[in-house]
Amino acid sequence: MPNDNLWKGVAGTNNPCPPGWRLPTMAELDAEYRSWNPRNAAGAYGSTLKWPVGGYREGATGSLLYEGSYGYVWNSGTAGNLASFMLFNYGGSSMYNFFRANGYSVRCVRDL
């Protein structure tokens, strides 16, 4: 059975972050995005956190796609059998839901 809590919080069974760190929520990633100027890949890389446009690994084939053009970052949100992520490129940024098999980047935040 799917378990939407496996990556959530510092105690998540499959938390990919080091101890004391966790995946950000959708709201936290949205707040980060709103701090970028401009709100696109240039603003992402120009921010303090230097977000790269690393592309992603396609879940079915293992192919690397869109590196240098798009940034994909998981957050802890879920929607049914889908997981939430932030997508950004030079045209803008938004939050989406997609199948969990794709290999998107993660950015961990310290759990305070």
C-alpha positions, -999 to 999 in steps of 0.1 A, spaced: 0 0 0 12 35 -8 24 55 23 23 92 18 43 98 50 75 80 41 93 112 31 75 136 55 93 151 84 126 142 100 112 109 112 101 98 77 112 62 70 126 71 36 136 107 44 165 114 20 179 141 42 205 139 69 194 137 106 176 169 117 167 178 81 136 171 59 120 179 26 104 213 24 66 216 22 49 231 -8 43 263 11 80 266 20 91 261 -16 65 286 -28 78 311 -3 113 305 -16 101 309 -52 85 342 -43 118 355 -30 134 352 -65 139 381 -88 130 374 -115 108 345 -107 124 320 -131 156 300 -135 178 331 -136 163 343 -103 166 308 -89 203 307 -96 208 343 -85 192 335 -51 213 327 -20 206 290 -25 218 289 -62 191 266 -75 204 248 -106 185 237 -137 195 201 -133 168 184 -153 156 150 -141 160 113 -145 129 97 -163 114 69 -142 106 45 -170 138 46 -190 164 61 -167 172 88 -193 184 122 -182 162 150 -196 162 188 -197 195 193 -178 205 229 -182 169 240 -191 146 230 -163 148 225 -125 126 199 -108 126 198 -70 105 174 -49 87 187 -18 68 167 8 33 172 -7 12 145 -22 -20 143 -43 -35 108 -44 -9 86 -60 11 115 -72 38 136 -54 44 173 -55 73 192 -70 84 226 -81 94 231 -117 113 262 -129 128 273 -162 136 306 -178 99 313 -185 88 310 -149 80 285 -121 51 266 -107 41 236 -85 29 204 -101 20 168 -91 34 138 -110 43 101 -106 68 93 -80 91 72 -102 109 102 -117 142 113 -102 139 150 -93 163 169 -71 158 174 -34 167 203 -12 166 196 25 156 221 51 166 221 88 137 211 110 136 237 137 
